[in-house]
Amino acid sequence: MLHSHNSFHSLLPGLGTVRRELEKAFDEAHTRSGNGCGLPSSVSIWQDDEQVFLEVDVPGYSVENLSLSFEDGNLKVTGERQWPEGRNQPDFNERRFGKFERIVSLPDTVDASTIDAGLSDGVLSISFRKKVEAVPRSVQIEYRGKNEEQRDES
């Protein structure tokens, strides 16, 4: 059965409602899972021989609205972004507001006492030094052959 062009356009207002309901369901799922509705979705983690680095995208968050804690190998980043006071609620909004919590498990090699964090241009940068025993090191090899002993006796 073919539908006319006009009947397709009559479905468009209903699709907007479906989209809003889906977004609401996803937001509620994030909130129930402990991620909050303002979940920063982009996290990068990498390491070199001496440090572990993390970057978390937190656009629109200020230093005062973010906090970090580290316990049992887990780094917890929390924050809150509120709708500006005195501003009317938007007719259309895709931006995220509210609280979030993001937990990242880190390897046993990080030294929790060395955490360093800074916020710049909407990116929270965090680094940990690795524990001394986890840092690769090279070992000097000495020659201990018999020929060496004979040279010392001469």
Number of C-alpha atoms within 10 A of each C-alpha: 3 4 7 8 8 8 9 9 10 10 10 11 9 10 11 11 11 12 11 11 12 12 13 13 12 13 18 14 14 16 18 11 10 14 20 23 22 23 23 19 10 10 15 10 13 10 13 10 11 15 18 20 17 18 18 19 19 22 14 15 20 15 12 8 13 18 13 15 12 16 9 9 15 16 17 15 18 20 22 21 19 13 13 9 7 6 7 8 10 8 5 6 7 7 8 19 17 14 19 21 21 19 15 14 12 16 11 13 18 20 17 20 10 12 16 12 14 11 17 12 10 14 18 21 17 18 20 21 22 22 16 12 8 15 13 10 9 5 6 6 6 6 8 8 8 8 9 10 10 9 8 7 6 5
